[in-house]
Amino acid sequence: MKKYLAANILVYVGFIIGAAAGFLYWKFVGCSNGTCLITSNPYISTVYGAVMGGLVFSLVKKGKKGN
């Protein structure tokens, strides 16, 4: 279990950073009239940010040295 967590730590960091970014985007930019699907609800924007952060950070992987 520890190996799995250590191998995927960047994905979890991406989830946390993405969730914070999604919430802050809703808080400061957002959609005032409620017609925007993602940014009108803080829960949706936070989950969307977490998923996007996890996906972006999952692209960064430690490669083996050499070949």
N, C-alpha and C positions, 0 to 999 in steps of 0.2 A: 504494500500500500504506500509506503514511504517513497519507493522508487517511482511510482506512478505520479504522486504529488510533486516530487522533485522534477520529474521530466516535463510536467505541464504547468509549472509555476508561472510562466509567461502568459499563458492563456487566462489563468485566474487573475493575474494582475491586469490584463486587458479587460476582463469583465468588470473589475472594480473601477478602473479609470474610465471605461466607457459608460458605466452607469452614472458615475459622477458627472461626466460630460453631458450625458443626455438630460439629467435633471437640471443642470445649470443652463443648458440651452433652453429648456422649457421655462425656467425661472426668468431669464433675462431677455430672451428673444421671443420664444413662444408664439402663440396665435391668440389674439385677443377676442376674436369673434366666434371661436369654436368650430370653424369649418375645416381646419387643417387636421388631418387624421392622426398624424404622429405627434405634433407639437401642441395640440390642444389639451392633452391629458398627461399629467406628470408621470403616471404609472407606465403608460405606453412609451413615452419618450425615454424613461429610465431603462426599461427592458430593451428597447430598440438600441439604445446606446451601449448597453452591456453586451448584447449579441454582436454588434458591429465591432466593439473593442476586442472581444474575444476572438473574432474572426481575423482581425488585423494582426493581433499579437500572435495568433497561431501560425501566421506566415513566417514569423521570425523563429527559426530553429537553429540550435547549435549543431553545426556540421562537424564531421570527423576531420581531423587534421590529415593532410595527405590527399588521398583520392576519394 
